[in-house]
Amino acid sequence: MPTSQVTVAKESLRFSAAHFLTLPGHVCERLHGHNYRVAVTVDGSIDPATGFVVDFAVLKRVVREIIDPLDHRLLVPANNPALTIRREGDRTLVDYEQPAWLVAPTDHVCLVPVAQTTAEVMAEWMAAQVWDLLRRDRNPGLTRLVLELEESTGQSAKAVVGA
């Protein structure tokens, strides 16, 4: 059966966020930020009833569901064994090599279920989330998804889900 491919890489699929890495001595250990761009390509068979591999509107909506909670937030890797994360009142405290290494208002923080917030790990997490939402949205003909997360112009990571 033939396979087709659709891609969304719209200006609206962007978000800005701060993050840090737990790599002692690495420059990215310091708090810094990016203006991220997301592009998603989906392979699959065309649904004869709709003429879509997946409706562009659905694909954009699903990607926005994943990235909207990240926008203008501090991304904290919730599964990082080097961190202890706790909430005190309206503040989130992150212990890393010392108590309260980082303190931020809780509503500015997004706990991401990953071990590091590198572009590679974030792309894998996002791709899995988009894939699950698309499959749950009754898109049975999908065979593969490639998500590209660009953290700055010319610097990106891609993750592949499916066949």
C-alpha positions, 0 to 999 in steps of 0.5 A: 500500500502506498505511503504519503507524508505530511509536514507542519512547520508553522510559525505558530509552532514555537515556544520560548523557555528557559532550562539548564542541564545537569552536566557539571562544568558544562556551559549549559549547566547555567540557566539559559533559554531558547526560542524553540521551533517544532516541525512534525512529519507524519507518514501513513496511508491516505484515508479514502473517506477524508483524503488525509493522512492526518488533517493538518488542523488536527496535527497542529492542535496536537502539537500545540497541546504539547508545547503550550504548557512549555511556553514562557516557562522554566523547564525542569527535568522531573526525572533527573536523579541529580535533582530534588524538586520541592514546592514550598508555598508558591515557590518551586525549589530545585536542589542540585549540588546545594539546597535551593540551587534554583528557586522560582515561582511555581507558576513559572515552572514546568516539570517535564517528565524527562531526565535532561532537557536537551533538544534530543531528549525533549524531541523524543518526549514530544514525539512520543506525546504527539504520536500517542495523541494522534493514535488516540485521535483515530488515525489508524493509517499512521506508520511513522512520525518525525519530530524536529525540535530546533533550539536555535537556527541551524541547531536541532534534534529529530526523534522518530516514532513508529516503523 
